[in-house]
Amino acid sequence: MTQEEIKRHRVESVLKEIIPEALGTLDDSRINSLLVTDVVCSKGRSDAKVYLEPSFLNEKEQSEALKQLRKVAGYIQNQCKQMEGWFKAPRMTFEFDHQLEKISRMERLFEQIEREIPADKKREDRADES
Protein backbone atom coordinates (compact mmCIF):
# COMPACT_ATOMS: atom_id res chain seq x y z
CA MET A 1 0.00 0.00 0.00
CA THR A 2 1.45 3.34 -1.02
CA GLN A 3 1.69 6.39 1.21
CA GLU A 4 -1.04 8.10 -0.85
CA GLU A 5 -3.43 5.16 -0.37
CA ILE A 6 -2.78 5.20 3.37
CA LYS A 7 -3.63 8.92 3.51
CA ARG A 8 -6.79 8.36 1.47
CA HIS A 9 -7.95 5.53 3.76
CA ARG A 10 -7.24 7.68 6.80
CA VAL A 11 -9.36 10.54 5.41
CA GLU A 12 -12.17 8.09 4.55
CA SER A 13 -12.10 6.72 8.08
CA VAL A 14 -12.21 10.17 9.66
CA LEU A 15 -15.04 11.28 7.37
CA LYS A 16 -17.01 8.15 8.22
CA GLU A 17 -16.91 9.23 11.86
CA ILE A 18 -17.49 12.97 11.56
CA ILE A 19 -20.13 13.16 8.80
CA PRO A 20 -22.82 11.68 11.10
CA GLU A 21 -21.92 14.33 13.68
CA ALA A 22 -22.28 17.05 11.05
CA LEU A 23 -25.59 15.59 9.89
CA GLY A 24 -26.78 15.53 13.50
CA THR A 25 -26.41 19.31 13.76
CA LEU A 26 -29.07 19.84 11.06
CA ASP A 27 -32.71 20.60 11.91
CA ASP A 28 -34.10 18.32 9.18
CA SER A 29 -35.27 15.07 10.78
CA ARG A 30 -35.12 13.26 7.42
CA ILE A 31 -31.35 13.56 7.25
CA ASN A 32 -29.98 14.26 10.72
CA SER A 33 -30.34 10.62 11.78
CA LEU A 34 -29.01 8.96 8.62
CA LEU A 35 -26.31 6.36 9.14
CA VAL A 36 -23.12 6.49 7.08
CA THR A 37 -22.18 3.00 5.85
CA ASP A 38 -19.08 3.95 3.88
CA VAL A 39 -17.06 6.83 2.46
CA VAL A 40 -14.95 6.47 -0.67
CA CYS A 41 -12.55 9.26 -1.60
CA SER A 42 -11.11 9.93 -5.04
CA LYS A 43 -7.38 9.41 -5.56
CA GLY A 44 -6.57 13.04 -4.91
CA ARG A 45 -8.97 13.19 -1.95
CA SER A 46 -10.79 16.13 -3.52
CA ASP A 47 -14.10 14.26 -3.84
CA ALA A 48 -15.83 11.83 -1.51
CA LYS A 49 -18.81 9.61 -2.16
CA VAL A 50 -20.79 9.08 1.04
CA TYR A 51 -22.95 5.96 1.25
CA LEU A 52 -25.96 6.08 3.57
CA GLU A 53 -28.18 3.41 5.12
CA PRO A 54 -31.64 3.51 3.46
CA SER A 55 -33.40 1.00 5.72
CA PHE A 56 -36.10 3.23 7.23
CA LEU A 57 -36.83 5.43 4.19
CA ASN A 58 -39.03 4.60 1.21
CA GLU A 59 -38.07 5.58 -2.36
CA LYS A 60 -39.77 8.99 -2.21
CA GLU A 61 -38.19 9.85 1.14
CA GLN A 62 -34.78 8.77 -0.17
CA SER A 63 -35.17 11.07 -3.16
CA GLU A 64 -36.17 13.98 -0.92
CA ALA A 65 -33.30 13.28 1.47
CA LEU A 66 -30.77 13.25 -1.39
CA LYS A 67 -32.16 16.53 -2.69
CA GLN A 68 -31.79 18.09 0.76
CA LEU A 69 -28.29 16.63 1.18
CA ARG A 70 -27.21 18.25 -2.09
CA LYS A 71 -28.35 21.60 -0.68
CA VAL A 72 -26.43 21.20 2.60
CA ALA A 73 -23.31 19.47 1.20
CA GLY A 74 -21.28 22.69 1.48
CA TYR A 75 -22.31 23.12 5.10
CA ILE A 76 -21.34 19.53 5.91
CA GLN A 77 -18.02 20.03 4.12
CA ASN A 78 -17.33 23.14 6.22
CA GLN A 79 -18.34 21.33 9.42
CA CYS A 80 -15.86 18.54 8.61
CA LYS A 81 -13.11 21.10 7.92
CA GLN A 82 -13.74 22.80 11.24
CA MET A 83 -14.00 19.58 13.26
CA GLU A 84 -10.68 18.28 11.95
CA GLY A 85 -8.86 21.59 11.46
CA TRP A 86 -8.34 20.85 7.78
CA PHE A 87 -7.54 23.54 5.25
CA LYS A 88 -9.74 21.81 2.69
CA ALA A 89 -12.32 19.00 2.85
CA PRO A 90 -13.47 16.82 -0.04
CA ARG A 91 -16.56 17.75 -2.03
CA MET A 92 -19.23 15.29 -0.99
CA THR A 93 -21.85 13.47 -2.98
CA PHE A 94 -24.39 11.28 -1.25
CA GLU A 95 -25.93 7.97 -2.28
CA PHE A 96 -27.99 5.36 -0.54
CA ASP A 97 -26.18 2.06 -0.11
CA HIS A 98 -28.37 -0.76 -1.44
CA GLN A 99 -25.61 -3.36 -1.10
CA LEU A 100 -27.07 -4.80 2.12
CA GLU A 101 -30.44 -5.31 0.42
CA LYS A 102 -28.75 -7.13 -2.47
CA ILE A 103 -26.78 -9.36 -0.10
CA SER A 104 -29.85 -10.34 1.90
CA ARG A 105 -31.79 -11.01 -1.31
CA MET A 106 -28.98 -13.27 -2.53
CA GLU A 107 -28.90 -15.11 0.81
CA ARG A 108 -32.65 -15.71 0.61
CA LEU A 109 -32.22 -17.09 -2.92
CA PHE A 110 -29.45 -19.44 -1.77
CA GLU A 111 -31.65 -20.65 1.09
CA GLN A 112 -34.51 -21.23 -1.35
CA ILE A 113 -32.23 -23.18 -3.69
CA GLU A 114 -30.96 -25.20 -0.74
CA ARG A 115 -34.53 -26.14 0.24
CA GLU A 116 -35.45 -27.06 -3.34
CA ILE A 117 -32.55 -29.46 -3.90
CA PRO A 118 -33.80 -32.96 -3.07
CA ALA A 119 -32.12 -34.68 -0.14
CA ASP A 120 -31.12 -37.59 -2.41
CA LYS A 121 -29.19 -35.25 -4.70
CA LYS A 122 -27.30 -33.86 -1.70
CA ARG A 123 -26.36 -37.38 -0.60
CA GLU A 124 -25.15 -38.23 -4.11
CA ASP A 125 -23.00 -35.10 -4.22
CA ARG A 126 -21.45 -35.92 -0.86
CA ALA A 127 -20.70 -39.46 -1.98
CA ASP A 128 -19.04 -38.16 -5.17
CA GLU A 129 -16.81 -35.83 -3.14
CA SER A 130 -15.47 -38.74 -1.05
C-alpha positions in Angstrom: 0.0 0.0 0.0 1.4 3.3 -1.0 1.7 6.4 1.2 -1.0 8.1 -0.9 -3.4 5.2 -0.4 -2.8 5.2 3.4 -3.6 8.9 3.5 -6.8 8.4 1.5 -8.0 5.5 3.8 -7.2 7.7 6.8 -9.4 10.5 5.4 -12.2 8.1 4.6 -12.1 6.7 8.1 -12.2 10.2 9.7 -15.0 11.3 7.4 -17.0 8.1 8.2 -16.9 9.2 11.9 -17.5 13.0 11.6 -20.1 13.2 8.8 -22.8 11.7 11.1 -21.9 14.3 13.7 -22.3 17.1 11.0 -25.6 15.6 9.9 -26.8 15.5 13.5 -26.4 19.3 13.8 -29.1 19.8 11.1 -32.7 20.6 11.9 -34.1 18.3 9.2 -35.3 15.1 10.8 -35.1 13.3 7.4 -31.4 13.6 7.3 -30.0 14.3 10.7 -30.3 10.6 11.8 -29.0 9.0 8.6 -26.3 6.4 9.1 -23.1 6.5 7.1 -22.2 3.0 5.9 -19.1 4.0 3.9 -17.1 6.8 2.5 -14.9 6.5 -0.7 -12.5 9.3 -1.6 -11.1 9.9 -5.0 -7.4 9.4 -5.6 -6.6 13.0 -4.9 -9.0 13.2 -1.9 -10.8 16.1 -3.5 -14.1 14.3 -3.8 -15.8 11.8 -1.5 -18.8 9.6 -2.2 -20.8 9.1 1.0 -23.0 6.0 1.2 -26.0 6.1 3.6 -28.2 3.4 5.1 -31.6 3.5 3.5 -33.4 1.0 5.7 -36.1 3.2 7.2 -36.8 5.4 4.2 -39.0 4.6 1.2 -38.1 5.6 -2.4 -39.8 9.0 -2.2 -38.2 9.9 1.1 -34.8 8.8 -0.2 -35.2 11.1 -3.2 -36.2 14.0 -0.9 -33.3 13.3 1.5 -30.8 13.3 -1.4 -32.2 16.5 -2.7 -31.8 18.1 0.8 -28.3 16.6 1.2 -27.2 18.3 -2.1 -28.4 21.6 -0.7 -26.4 21.2 2.6 -23.3 19.5 1.2 -21.3 22.7 1.5 -22.3 23.1 5.1 -21.3 19.5 5.9 -18.0 20.0 4.1 -17.3 23.1 6.2 -18.3 21.3 9.4 -15.9 18.5 8.6 -13.1 21.1 7.9 -13.7 22.8 11.2 -14.0 19.6 13.3 -10.7 18.3 11.9 -8.9 21.6 11.5 -8.3 20.8 7.8 -7.5 23.5 5.3 -9.7 21.8 2.7 -12.3 19.0 2.9 -13.5 16.8 0.0 -16.6 17.8 -2.0 -19.2 15.3 -1.0 -21.8 13.5 -3.0 -24.4 11.3 -1.2 -25.9 8.0 -2.3 -28.0 5.4 -0.5 -26.2 2.1 -0.1 -28.4 -0.8 -1.4 -25.6 -3.4 -1.1 -27.1 -4.8 2.1 -30.4 -5.3 0.4 -28.8 -7.1 -2.5 -26.8 -9.4 -0.1 -29.9 -10.3 1.9 -31.8 -11.0 -1.3 -29.0 -13.3 -2.5 -28.9 -15.1 0.8 -32.6 -15.7 0.6 -32.2 -17.1 -2.9 -29.4 -19.4 -1.8 -31.6 -20.6 1.1 -34.5 -21.2 -1.3 -32.2 -23.2 -3.7 -31.0 -25.2 -0.7 -34.5 -26.1 0.2 -35.4 -27.1 -3.3 -32.5 -29.5 -3.9 -33.8 -33.0 -3.1 -32.1 -34.7 -0.1 -31.1 -37.6 -2.4 -29.2 -35.2 -4.7 -27.3 -33.9 -1.7 -26.4 -37.4 -0.6 -25.2 -38.2 -4.1 -23.0 -35.1 -4.2 -21.4 -35.9 -0.9 -20.7 -39.5 -2.0 -19.0 -38.2 -5.2 -16.8 -35.8 -3.1 -15.5 -38.7 -1.1 
